[in-house]
């Protein structure tokens, strides 16, 4: 029996058809780049990002919220639809500048100086060229990019001495300079005050631009590849449990770092309860047949979140999950501290556990639950062991472990709501599976 839905869903073909027409009008025979990002948020419309494709092009298609109610007929383009080609982004006005570094003497100089400091380039070698490539792009918000700088000895007439030295840097472009400076400051404090080795070394903020530079931790194309945690932390991954353990130890070090938390945003259980209530409201609208279950589950969840203590707050990552890890030759690095906050350490633990569930988990595919339970146990054991090594009491660790399932349940609800927002189908069977998992997490915390 099918489960009815009410809200109009974002129709993917609206974006794909519009881009196909755009490319055709340009008189090109190249195909549409692959869809990399699709998101609809209430009141903010639909955003689809295509590419990079074979020739490196990236297109962003946005559709106004008012145009998403009914699909246009007979191939008509909906009102409020915009197509932009990267790096054209009015909300990131410096994007075109940072993607063309050779055109800016100030930017080129800052990159050259950072590369020389990071890689020990001989002082008499000259910069031969610099190029930029996008790594991760969130339209209107941020862009991570990699710079490649070639240096060479101008006096070398051949042989090994004439071979250019290529240096790479990673940069993140923000909307304003204060964000870039805050990111730079946090990494500096992690490296200097907390003495951690799992965060990238900061290399400064480019003068006049909201662009923070860091060392390059590597890419999949390197001789020793650096890959996303998603590529390692999965069933069948040879080093999955080892990486999960290292990620847990790094998190315990962050929570016991003693960093100055002045000025950090606070995330309490009460605030998370407010977010959970909004997500539950969306799910109830998307899948009305499940609304009674959604209300029951969310009510218990919100009560449990509101009852959590508020005197346990510490520095937290704020978005800790396998995709925020970079793995290189067994070493694990934490990336993307944009959600850094003051929170109950159980928030980060619950966040990681919620997102640890592998693909196919919600469809009860063989072996997925057993793998998840083994990986979750490895994560918690490594986290608690590192807390003890850092001087925390057993009762502190037990308290974090006991509260983590409540946050885990809240993040599971977020996963369900985000899937419904992103896709052109709410997949009610999947939503029902997530709700069951929320109940399971609350039961393990004694809050069901």
C-alpha positions in Angstrom: 0.0 0.0 0.0 1.4 3.4 -0.9 1.6 6.2 1.6 0.3 9.5 0.4 2.2 12.7 0.5 0.9 16.2 0.5 3.6 18.8 -0.2 4.7 19.3 -3.7 8.2 17.8 -4.2 11.1 19.5 -6.0 11.1 18.0 -9.5 14.6 17.3 -10.6 13.7 17.4 -14.2 12.8 21.1 -13.9 16.5 21.8 -13.3 17.8 19.3 -15.7 15.5 20.4 -18.6 16.4 24.0 -17.9 20.1 23.4 -18.1 19.7 21.3 -21.3 17.9 24.1 -22.9 20.5 26.6 -21.8 23.3 24.5 -23.2 21.4 24.0 -26.5 21.0 27.8 -26.8 24.7 28.2 -26.5 25.1 26.1 -29.7 27.2 23.5 -28.0 27.0 19.7 -28.3 28.6 18.9 -25.0 26.4 17.0 -22.6 25.0 18.1 -19.3 27.5 17.8 -16.4 26.5 15.3 -13.7 24.2 16.5 -10.9 26.4 16.9 -7.8 24.2 18.7 -5.3 20.4 19.0 -4.9 18.8 20.8 -2.0 15.4 22.4 -1.3 14.9 24.3 1.9 11.5 25.7 2.9 11.1 29.2 1.7 14.4 29.2 0.0 13.7 27.3 -3.2 15.5 24.6 -5.1 19.2 24.6 -5.8 20.9 22.2 -8.1 24.6 22.1 -8.9 25.8 20.3 -12.0 29.5 19.5 -12.5 32.3 19.7 -12.8 32.1 17.5 -15.9 34.6 16.4 -18.4 35.6 20.0 -19.3 35.4 21.3 -15.7 32.3 23.4 -16.1 30.0 24.0 -13.1 26.4 25.2 -13.4 24.0 26.3 -10.6 20.3 26.1 -11.3 18.0 27.8 -8.7 14.2 27.8 -8.8 12.2 30.2 -6.6 10.1 28.6 -4.0 6.9 30.1 -5.5 7.6 28.3 -8.8 7.9 24.8 -7.2 4.2 24.2 -6.6 3.2 22.9 -10.0 5.6 21.9 -12.8 5.3 24.0 -15.9 3.6 22.3 -18.8 4.8 21.6 -22.4 8.4 22.2 -21.6 7.9 25.8 -20.3 10.6 27.2 -18.1 9.2 28.1 -14.7 9.3 31.7 -13.5 12.0 32.5 -11.0 14.5 30.1 -12.5 18.2 31.2 -12.8 21.1 29.5 -14.3 24.6 30.7 -13.5 28.0 29.3 -14.6 30.8 29.1 -12.1 32.4 31.3 -10.9 29.4 33.7 -11.4 27.9 33.9 -7.9 26.5 37.3 -6.7 26.5 36.2 -3.1 30.2 35.3 -3.3 31.4 38.4 -5.1 35.1 37.5 -4.8 34.7 34.0 -6.4 35.8 35.1 -9.8 38.9 36.8 -8.4 40.1 33.8 -6.4 39.6 31.5 -9.3 41.8 33.6 -11.5 44.8 34.2 -9.2 47.2 35.3 -12.0 45.1 38.4 -12.6 45.6 39.7 -9.1 49.1 40.6 -8.1 48.1 40.8 -4.4 46.6 37.3 -4.4 49.5 35.8 -6.3 51.9 37.4 -3.9 50.0 36.0 -0.9 49.9 32.5 -2.4 53.6 32.6 -3.3 54.6 33.7 0.2 52.4 31.0 1.8 53.7 28.2 -0.5 57.3 29.2 0.2 56.7 29.0 3.9 54.8 25.7 3.7 57.1 23.8 1.3 60.5 25.4 1.8 60.9 26.6 -1.8 64.5 27.8 -2.5 64.5 31.6 -2.2 66.1 32.1 -5.6 63.5 30.0 -7.4 60.9 31.9 -9.3 57.1 31.4 -9.4 56.4 30.1 -12.9 52.6 29.9 -12.7 49.6 29.4 -10.5 46.3 27.8 -11.1 43.1 27.2 -9.1 40.6 24.4 -9.1 37.3 24.1 -7.1 37.1 21.3 -4.6 33.8 21.9 -2.9 31.3 24.5 -3.8 28.2 25.6 -1.9 26.4 28.3 -4.0 26.1 31.6 -2.3 27.9 30.4 0.8 31.4 29.0 0.5 33.9 27.5 -1.8 36.9 25.3 -1.1 39.6 25.4 -3.7 43.1 24.1 -4.4 45.9 26.2 -5.7 48.8 24.7 -7.6 52.0 26.8 -7.8 55.0 25.9 -10.0 58.4 27.1 -9.0 61.6 26.7 -11.0 65.3 27.7 -11.1 65.7 30.3 -13.8 69.4 29.6 -14.2 69.1 25.8 -14.7 69.9 24.8 -18.3 68.6 21.2 -18.1 68.8 18.1 -16.0 67.1 17.4 -12.6 67.8 20.9 -11.4 65.5 22.4 -14.0 62.5 20.4 -13.1 59.8 22.7 -11.6 58.7 22.1 -8.0 54.9 22.1 -7.7 53.4 23.2 -4.4 49.7 23.1 -3.5 47.6 25.0 -1.0 44.0 24.7 0.1 41.9 27.8 0.5 38.3 28.5 1.6 36.4 31.5 0.4 33.8 32.9 2.8 31.2 35.6 2.4 33.0 38.0 4.7 36.5 38.5 6.0 35.5 38.0 9.7 34.5 34.4 8.9 37.9 33.7 7.3 39.8 35.3 10.2 37.8 33.2 12.7 38.6 30.0 10.8 42.3 31.0 10.7 42.3 31.8 14.4 40.7 28.5 15.4 43.1 26.4 13.4 46.0 28.3 14.9 44.8 27.7 18.4 44.2 24.0 17.7 47.7 23.7 16.4 49.5 25.9 19.0 47.4 25.8 22.2 45.9 22.3 21.9 49.0 20.9 20.1 46.9 18.6 17.9 48.3 17.0 14.7 44.9 16.2 13.1 44.1 19.7 11.9 45.5 21.5 8.8 48.3 24.1 9.4 46.9 27.6 8.8 48.8 29.8 6.4 47.0 33.1 6.8 44.2 35.2 5.4 44.8 36.9 2.1 44.8 40.7 2.5 41.7 42.3 1.2 39.9 39.0 0.6 37.7 36.6 2.8 40.1 33.8 1.8 41.7 31.6 4.4 44.8 29.5 3.4 45.9 26.2 4.8 48.3 23.5 4.1 47.1 20.9 1.6 46.4 17.6 3.4 46.3 15.8 0.0 43.9 14.5 -2.6 43.0 11.2 -4.2 45.3 11.9 -7.1 48.5 12.0 -4.9 51.0 9.2 -4.9 49.9 8.6 -1.3 46.2 9.4 -1.7 44.1 11.3 0.8 40.5 10.3 0.7 37.2 11.2 2.4 36.3 9.3 5.4 33.2 8.2 3.5 35.4 6.1 1.2 37.0 4.3 4.2 34.3 4.1 6.9 32.0 1.6 5.3 31.2 -2.1 5.4 34.0 -4.0 3.7 36.4 -1.1 4.3 39.8 -2.7 5.1 40.7 -0.1 7.7 37.2 1.1 8.6 37.3 0.3 12.3 40.9 1.5 12.7 39.9 4.9 11.2 36.7 5.0 13.4 38.9 4.5 16.4 41.3 7.3 15.4 38.4 9.6 14.7 37.1 8.9 18.2 40.4 9.6 19.8 40.8 12.9 17.9 37.3 13.9 19.1 38.2 13.2 22.7 41.3 15.4 22.3 39.1 18.2 20.9 36.7 17.9 23.8 39.5 18.1 26.4 41.6 20.7 24.5 40.8 23.5 27.0 40.5 26.0 24.2 39.1 29.4 25.1 35.4 29.3 24.3 34.7 33.0 24.5 32.5 34.1 21.7 31.5 30.7 20.6 27.8 30.0 19.8 26.1 27.7 22.3 24.2 24.6 21.4 22.1 23.2 24.2 19.6 20.4 24.3 16.8 23.0 24.4 18.0 24.6 21.2 18.3 21.1 19.5 14.7 20.4 20.6 13.5 23.4 18.7 15.3 22.2 15.6 13.9 18.7 16.0 10.3 20.1 16.3 10.6 21.9 13.0 12.0 18.9 11.3 9.2 16.7 12.6 6.7 19.3 11.3 8.2 19.0 7.8 8.1 15.2 7.9 4.5 15.1 9.1 3.6 17.3 6.1 5.6 15.3 3.6 4.2 11.9 4.7 0.9 12.6 6.4 0.1 8.9 6.9 3.1 8.8 9.3 2.2 12.0 11.1 0.9 10.3 14.2 4.1 8.4 14.6 6.2 11.5 13.8 4.4 13.4 16.5 4.8 10.7 19.1 8.5 10.2 18.4 9.3 13.9 18.2 7.4 14.6 21.4 9.5 12.1 23.3 12.7 13.3 21.6 12.0 17.0 22.4 11.3 16.2 26.1 14.5 14.2 26.3 16.6 17.0 24.7 15.0 19.7 26.9 15.8 17.6 30.0 19.5 17.4 29.3 21.9 19.3 31.6 23.3 22.6 30.5 26.5 22.6 32.6 28.5 20.1 30.4 29.4 22.4 27.6 32.8 22.2 26.0 34.4 23.1 22.6 32.8 21.0 20.0 33.1 20.3 16.3 29.3 20.8 15.7 29.1 18.6 12.6 31.2 15.6 13.3 30.6 12.8 10.8 32.7 10.5 8.5 32.5 13.0 5.6 34.4 15.5 7.8 37.4 13.2 8.0 40.3 13.0 5.6 42.3 9.8 5.6 45.9 9.6 4.4 48.2 6.6 4.9 46.4 5.6 8.0 46.4 9.1 9.5 43.1 10.8 10.2 42.5 14.6 9.9 39.5 16.6 10.9 38.2 19.2 8.4 35.5 21.8 8.2 35.3 23.6 11.5 32.7 26.0 10.3 30.1 24.8 12.9 32.6 24.9 15.8 30.6 25.7 18.9 30.2 25.3 22.7 28.1 22.2 23.3 27.7 19.1 25.3 30.4 16.6 24.1 27.6 14.1 23.6 26.4 16.2 20.7 29.5 15.3 18.6 29.4 11.7 19.7 25.7 11.4 18.8 26.3 13.2 15.5 29.0 10.7 14.4 27.0 7.7 15.5 23.9 8.9 13.6 25.9 9.4 10.4 27.8 6.2 10.9 24.9 4.1 9.6 25.9 2.9 6.1 24.1 3.0 2.8 21.4 0.4 2.7 20.9 0.5 6.4 17.4 1.9 6.0 16.4 -0.9 3.7 17.6 -3.6 6.0 20.3 -4.9 3.7 22.2 -7.9 5.0 25.0 -7.2 7.4 24.5 -3.4 7.6 23.2 -3.4 11.2 25.8 -5.8 12.4 28.6 -3.6 10.9 27.1 -0.4 12.3 26.9 -1.9 15.8 30.5 -3.1 15.7 31.7 0.2 14.4 29.7 2.2 16.9 31.1 0.1 19.8 34.6 0.6 18.5 34.0 4.4 18.3 32.7 4.7 21.8 35.4 2.4 23.3 38.2 4.5 21.7 36.6 7.8 22.7 36.1 6.8 26.3 39.6 5.3 26.5 41.1 8.6 25.2 39.1 10.6 27.7 40.5 8.5 30.5 44.1 9.0 29.1 43.4 12.8 29.1 42.5 12.7 32.8 38.7 12.6 32.7 36.8 10.6 35.3 34.9 7.5 34.5 31.7 9.2 35.5 32.3 12.0 33.0 32.8 9.5 30.2 29.7 7.5 31.3 27.6 10.7 31.3 28.6 11.6 27.8 28.0 8.0 26.5 24.6 8.1 28.3 23.5 11.4 26.7 24.8 10.7 23.3 21.9 8.5 22.1 19.5 11.5 22.7 21.5 13.7 20.3 21.9 10.7 18.0 18.1 10.5 17.8 17.9 14.2 17.0 20.4 13.9 14.2 18.6 10.8 12.8 15.5 13.0 12.5 17.6 15.6 10.7 18.8 12.9 8.3 15.2 12.0 7.5 14.1 15.6 7.0 17.1 16.4 4.8 16.5 13.4 2.6 12.9 14.5 2.1 14.0 18.0 1.3 16.7 16.9 -1.2 14.8 14.3 -3.2 11.8 14.4 -5.5 10.3 11.6 -3.4 10.0 11.5 0.4 10.5 7.7 0.4 8.0 6.9 3.1 9.5 3.5 3.8 12.8 5.1 4.6 11.2 7.7 6.8 9.4 4.9 8.8 12.8 3.1 9.2 14.4 6.3 10.5 11.6 6.9 13.0 12.1 3.3 14.3 15.8 4.0 14.7 15.0 7.2 16.6 12.8 5.2 19.0 15.7 2.7 19.4 18.2 5.4 20.3 15.8 7.0 22.8 15.1 3.6 24.4 18.9 3.1 24.8 19.0 6.4 26.7 16.0 5.5 28.8 14.0 8.3 27.3 11.6 6.4 25.0 
